[in-house]
Amino acid sequence: MRKAIQRPEDEMYERGRDSRHGWLIVGVLAVSVTVSYGVLTYSFGVVLIPMERELGFSRLELTGAFSVALGVWAIAGVPAGIALDTYSPRILLASGAALGALLVVAWSQVETLVQLYLVFAGIGLAMAAVLYNSVFVVATRWFQRRQREAITAISFAGAFASLIFAPLAGKLTVEFGWRTALIILAAVLAVVTVPLNCVVSVPKSRRPAGHGPKTIGSRRFLAVRSGRFWWMALAFALGSFCWSAVVVQLVPLLLDEGRSIEFATLALGILGVSQLPGRLSFALLASIISDARLPLATFGLAFVGLTLLALDRSELSVLSFAVLFGMSAGLLTVLSASAPAELFPRDVYGTVSGMLYACSNAARAVAPFASAAIALLNGKYTTLLATLAVLSALAAAVGASAFKRPIVTESVGTTGRRDD
């Protein structure tokens, strides 16, 4: 009788520790999510002005399409998270990447607002399948003790999305026009991410006694109805609103100030890469910026950066803002990924994470349209930046309050061991 072949997925459970194969999956996910974010999100702000000039639609009308995508992402993210907790992620991730590439090509051919909005509704589905909300669910399935390091590694790589793709999209737009630029970016998305997502796997689930579907269903309900969950959801929503508004409006703001598209995309790229020190500090300074201090640091940096830019638009202030706000965004990403694992039972991570991302993405969906509307008021972009600064301060207070509320009862994980 032949000896059964042991899979890497089984090794994790038999040895009672994190599998080495899990780090290979983390590397695959890191590359895939970086390209996906770069093409599906950062390219929009870069091609917004050229689209406005060629198509003749207002900036408010065009940014509404991105809001549609984020709204669909918010809705689709919940069933995506539940599906990833239950089934292999390979089909969802690979098909989402292929769908995204096809729809970016369709985006490059739009002539009417109806076409644009329909395309971005589909892009929202692709976002739900391939961006952080799905990737973190897969990554946390591989690790018992080193989830924080795995999350930091993926988000660290993802921070390069804007640094790589904002300048790339700007360069392609200048050289070939926005339509051809999108076709090239779609090809990059398809060639890189579809094959990578086809090799993603998760460990075989082994629930301990008493953790059947009915039990887990009731635990999901208890988690999402807790006060801690909703305070945290509000903080994430406010922070996500500010982030989405800045990503969409920063390049148009700087162009309206008379800056070149090269400087504007450089600032956007610096904003993205500045997430790196924020994400590294999450792992390296865990004992200092933990618990209630973590949301205070996350949203406090955003408040300082937005206030600075509201008061001064010099090149030094713009770049300083990009660094501060980027560090805040870096912390927000890892906070969004780690909070469900640290504050709620691990066996309901997918549901809690999906619901939190739904709240965040709903805010992201509103942000492009709302921020464009606010920028039309007296004071224009100064009014917008001041509004975002106030929202960031509120997020800091709400997030800190969430960490001080009674903690949801911790449970054993799928291996029957506590992760601490």
C-alpha positions in Angstrom: 0.0 0.0 0.0 1.4 3.3 -1.0 2.1 6.0 1.6 -0.4 8.9 1.3 1.1 12.1 0.0 1.0 14.8 2.5 -0.1 18.2 1.3 1.3 21.5 2.6 -2.2 22.3 3.8 -2.2 19.3 6.0 1.3 20.0 7.4 0.0 23.1 9.1 -2.4 21.1 11.3 -0.3 18.0 11.9 2.7 20.0 13.2 0.5 22.5 15.1 2.4 25.5 13.6 2.4 27.8 10.6 3.2 26.1 7.3 6.1 27.2 5.2 3.8 26.8 2.2 1.7 29.6 3.7 4.5 32.1 3.1 4.6 31.1 -0.6 0.9 31.9 -0.8 1.5 35.2 0.9 4.1 36.1 -1.8 1.7 35.2 -4.5 -1.1 37.2 -3.0 1.2 40.2 -2.4 2.1 40.4 -6.1 -1.5 39.8 -7.3 -3.1 42.4 -5.0 -0.5 45.0 -5.9 -1.2 44.8 -9.6 -4.9 44.6 -9.0 -5.0 47.7 -6.8 -2.8 49.6 -9.3 -4.9 48.9 -12.3 -8.4 48.9 -10.8 -8.2 51.9 -8.4 -5.1 54.1 -8.9 -5.6 54.5 -12.7 -8.9 56.2 -12.3 -7.7 59.4 -10.8 -4.9 59.7 -13.4 -7.2 59.4 -16.5 -10.1 61.4 -14.9 -9.0 64.8 -16.5 -8.3 63.3 -20.0 -11.7 61.6 -19.9 -13.4 64.8 -18.8 -11.8 66.7 -21.7 -12.6 64.1 -24.4 -16.0 62.8 -23.3 -17.4 66.2 -22.3 -19.0 65.0 -19.0 -18.5 66.8 -15.8 -16.1 65.7 -13.2 -19.0 65.0 -10.8 -20.7 62.7 -13.4 -17.4 60.8 -14.1 -16.5 60.3 -10.4 -20.0 58.9 -9.9 -18.9 55.8 -11.9 -16.2 55.1 -9.5 -18.7 55.5 -6.7 -20.9 52.8 -8.4 -17.9 50.4 -8.4 -17.2 51.0 -4.8 -20.9 50.5 -3.9 -21.0 47.2 -5.8 -17.8 46.2 -4.0 -19.4 47.0 -0.6 -22.4 44.7 -1.4 -20.5 41.9 -3.0 -17.7 41.8 -0.4 -19.9 40.2 2.2 -20.9 37.0 0.2 -17.3 36.9 -1.1 -15.9 36.7 2.4 -18.4 34.0 3.4 -17.6 32.1 0.2 -13.8 32.3 0.9 -14.4 30.9 4.4 -16.2 27.9 2.9 -14.7 27.1 -0.5 -11.4 27.2 -2.3 -10.4 30.8 -3.2 -8.9 29.8 -6.5 -12.0 30.2 -8.6 -13.1 33.5 -7.1 -9.7 35.1 -7.3 -8.8 33.9 -10.8 -12.2 34.7 -12.3 -12.3 38.1 -10.6 -8.9 39.0 -12.1 -10.0 37.9 -15.6 -13.3 39.8 -15.3 -11.4 42.9 -14.1 -9.0 42.8 -17.1 -11.9 42.5 -19.6 -13.8 45.3 -18.0 -10.8 47.7 -18.1 -10.6 47.1 -21.8 -14.4 47.9 -22.0 -13.7 51.0 -20.0 -11.2 52.2 -22.6 -14.0 52.0 -25.3 -16.8 53.9 -23.5 -18.6 56.8 -25.2 -21.6 57.4 -23.0 -22.3 57.7 -19.2 -24.5 54.7 -19.3 -21.7 52.6 -20.7 -19.2 53.9 -18.2 -21.5 53.2 -15.2 -22.3 49.7 -16.4 -18.6 48.9 -16.8 -17.8 50.2 -13.4 -20.6 48.2 -11.8 -18.8 45.1 -13.2 -15.4 46.4 -12.0 -16.9 46.6 -8.5 -17.5 42.8 -8.7 -13.9 42.3 -9.7 -12.7 44.4 -6.8 -14.7 42.3 -4.3 -13.0 39.2 -5.7 -9.4 40.3 -5.8 -8.6 43.2 -3.4 -7.6 43.2 0.2 -11.0 42.1 1.6 -10.6 38.7 -0.1 -6.8 38.4 0.0 -6.6 38.8 3.8 -9.3 36.1 4.4 -7.1 33.7 2.4 -3.9 34.8 4.2 -5.3 34.5 7.7 -6.4 30.9 7.0 -2.7 29.9 6.7 -1.4 31.2 10.0 -2.0 30.5 13.7 0.7 32.6 15.4 2.1 34.9 12.7 -1.0 36.5 11.2 0.3 40.0 11.9 3.5 39.4 10.0 1.6 37.9 7.1 -0.9 40.8 6.9 2.0 43.3 7.1 3.9 41.5 4.3 1.0 41.6 1.9 0.0 45.2 2.7 3.7 46.3 2.6 3.9 45.0 -1.0 0.5 46.5 -1.8 1.7 50.0 -0.8 3.8 50.0 -4.0 0.7 49.9 -6.2 0.4 53.7 -6.3 4.1 54.2 -6.6 4.3 51.9 -9.6 0.9 52.4 -11.4 0.1 56.0 -10.8 3.3 57.2 -12.6 2.9 54.4 -15.1 -0.7 55.3 -15.9 0.3 59.0 -16.2 3.2 58.2 -18.5 1.1 55.9 -20.7 -1.6 58.6 -20.9 0.8 61.3 -21.9 2.4 59.1 -24.6 -0.6 57.2 -26.0 -3.8 58.7 -24.7 -6.0 57.5 -21.9 -7.8 54.8 -24.0 -4.6 53.0 -25.1 -3.2 53.4 -21.6 -6.1 51.5 -20.2 -5.7 48.7 -22.7 -2.1 48.3 -21.8 -2.9 48.3 -18.1 -5.6 45.6 -18.7 -3.1 43.4 -20.4 -0.7 43.7 -17.4 -3.6 42.8 -15.0 -4.5 39.7 -17.0 -1.0 38.4 -17.7 0.2 38.8 -14.1 -2.7 38.2 -11.8 -4.8 35.4 -13.5 -2.0 32.8 -13.5 -1.0 33.7 -9.9 -4.5 33.5 -8.6 -4.9 30.0 -10.2 -2.3 28.6 -7.8 -3.8 30.0 -4.5 -5.0 27.5 -2.0 -6.0 27.3 1.7 -5.5 24.7 4.4 -8.1 22.0 4.8 -10.5 23.1 7.5 -10.8 21.0 10.6 -13.3 22.3 13.1 -13.2 21.1 16.7 -16.3 19.6 18.3 -19.1 22.1 18.9 -18.1 24.3 15.9 -20.7 23.1 13.4 -22.4 25.4 10.9 -25.2 26.3 13.4 -22.8 27.2 16.1 -20.7 29.3 13.9 -23.8 31.0 12.4 -24.9 32.1 15.9 -21.4 33.4 16.7 -21.4 35.4 13.5 -24.7 37.0 14.6 -23.4 37.8 18.1 -20.2 39.3 16.7 -21.8 41.7 14.2 -24.4 42.9 16.6 -21.9 43.9 19.3 -21.2 47.6 20.1 -17.5 47.0 19.5 -18.2 46.0 16.0 -20.3 49.0 15.1 -18.0 51.5 16.6 -15.1 50.0 14.7 -17.2 49.9 11.5 -18.0 53.6 11.9 -14.3 54.5 12.4 -13.3 52.4 9.3 -16.1 54.0 7.3 -15.0 57.6 8.2 -11.3 56.8 7.5 -12.2 55.0 4.2 -14.3 58.0 3.1 -11.3 60.3 3.6 -8.9 57.9 1.8 -11.2 57.5 -1.2 -11.8 61.2 -1.5 -8.1 62.0 -1.5 -7.2 59.2 -4.1 -9.8 60.5 -6.5 -9.4 64.3 -5.9 -5.7 64.8 -5.3 -4.6 64.8 -8.9 -7.5 67.1 -10.0 -6.8 69.4 -7.1 -3.1 69.8 -8.0 -3.9 70.3 -11.7 -6.4 73.0 -10.8 -3.6 74.6 -8.7 -1.5 74.8 -11.9 0.8 71.8 -11.1 1.9 69.5 -13.9 0.5 66.0 -14.3 3.9 64.6 -13.6 4.1 66.4 -10.2 0.5 65.4 -9.4 1.1 61.7 -10.1 4.4 61.9 -8.2 2.5 63.2 -5.2 0.0 60.4 -5.6 2.8 57.9 -5.8 4.5 59.2 -2.7 1.2 59.0 -0.9 1.0 55.3 -1.8 4.6 54.4 -0.9 4.4 56.3 2.4 2.0 53.6 3.5 5.2 51.5 3.9 6.4 53.0 7.2 2.9 53.0 8.5 2.5 49.3 7.8 5.9 48.5 9.1 5.3 50.4 12.4 2.2 48.2 12.9 4.5 45.1 13.2 7.6 46.8 14.7 5.9 49.0 17.3 3.1 46.7 18.3 3.6 47.3 22.0 3.5 51.1 21.6 0.7 51.6 19.1 -1.7 48.8 20.3 -5.3 48.8 21.5 -6.8 52.3 21.7 -3.6 54.0 20.7 -3.6 52.3 17.3 -6.8 54.1 15.9 -5.6 57.3 17.5 -2.3 57.1 15.6 -4.0 56.0 12.4 -6.5 58.8 12.1 -4.4 61.4 13.9 -1.8 61.3 11.2 -4.6 61.8 8.6 -5.9 64.8 10.6 -2.5 66.5 10.7 -1.8 65.9 7.0 -5.2 67.2 5.8 -5.0 70.3 8.0 -1.5 71.1 6.6 -2.7 70.8 3.0 -5.8 72.9 3.7 -3.6 75.7 5.0 -0.8 75.6 2.4 -0.5 74.2 -1.1 3.3 74.7 -1.7 5.2 71.8 -3.1 6.8 71.1 0.3 3.4 71.0 2.0 1.9 68.8 -0.8 4.7 66.3 -0.4 4.6 66.4 3.4 0.8 65.8 3.3 1.4 62.8 1.0 3.8 61.3 3.5 1.6 61.8 6.6 -1.6 60.8 4.9 0.1 57.8 3.3 1.4 56.6 6.7 -2.2 56.9 8.0 -3.6 54.9 5.2 -0.9 52.2 5.7 -2.0 51.9 9.4 -5.6 51.8 8.4 -5.1 48.9 6.0 -3.4 46.7 8.6 -5.8 47.8 11.3 -8.8 46.8 9.1 -7.2 43.3 8.6 -6.1 42.7 12.1 -9.0 44.0 14.1 -11.4 41.2 13.1 -8.8 38.6 14.2 -7.8 40.3 17.4 -11.2 41.4 18.6 -13.5 38.7 17.5 -13.5 34.8 17.4 -11.2 33.5 14.6 -13.9 31.2 13.2 -16.0 34.1 12.1 -13.2 36.2 10.6 -14.6 36.1 7.1 -18.0 37.3 8.1 -16.8 40.1 10.4 -14.1 41.2 7.9 -16.6 41.2 5.1 -19.1 43.3 7.1 -16.4 45.8 8.1 -15.2 46.1 4.5 -18.9 46.5 3.4 -19.2 49.5 5.7 -15.8 50.9 4.6 -16.6 50.4 0.9 -20.0 52.0 1.2 -18.2 55.1 2.5 -15.7 54.8 -0.3 -18.6 54.6 -2.8 -20.1 57.8 -1.5 -16.7 59.6 -1.3 -15.9 60.4 -5.0 -19.4 61.9 -5.6 -19.6 63.6 -2.2 -16.1 65.0 -2.3 -16.6 66.4 -5.8 -19.8 68.1 -4.6 -18.1 69.5 -1.5 -15.3 70.9 -3.7 -18.0 72.9 -5.6 -18.9 74.8 -2.4 -17.4 78.2 -1.3 -13.8 77.6 -0.6 -13.7 74.7 -3.0 -10.8 72.3 -2.2 -10.0 74.1 1.0 -13.5 73.4 2.2 -13.1 69.8 1.2 -9.8 69.3 3.0 -11.1 70.9 6.2 -14.2 68.6 6.1 -11.9 65.5 5.7 -9.8 66.7 8.6 -12.8 66.9 10.9 -14.0 63.4 9.8 -10.5 62.1 10.6 -10.6 63.5 14.1 -14.0 61.9 14.6 -12.7 58.6 13.4 -9.8 58.7 15.9 -12.2 59.3 18.8 -14.7 56.6 17.7 -12.0 54.0 16.9 -10.4 54.5 20.3 -13.8 54.0 22.0 -14.3 50.7 20.1 -11.1 49.3 21.7 -12.3 50.3 25.1 -15.6 48.5 24.9 -16.1 45.0 26.4 -14.3 42.5 24.2 -16.2 39.8 22.3 -15.5 36.3 23.7 -12.5 34.7 22.1 -12.7 31.2 20.7 -10.5 28.5 19.6 -9.5 28.4 15.9 -10.0 25.7 13.4 -7.2 23.7 14.9 -8.6 23.6 18.4 -5.8 25.9 19.7 -5.8 29.4 20.8 -3.6 31.7 18.6 -2.0 33.4 21.6 
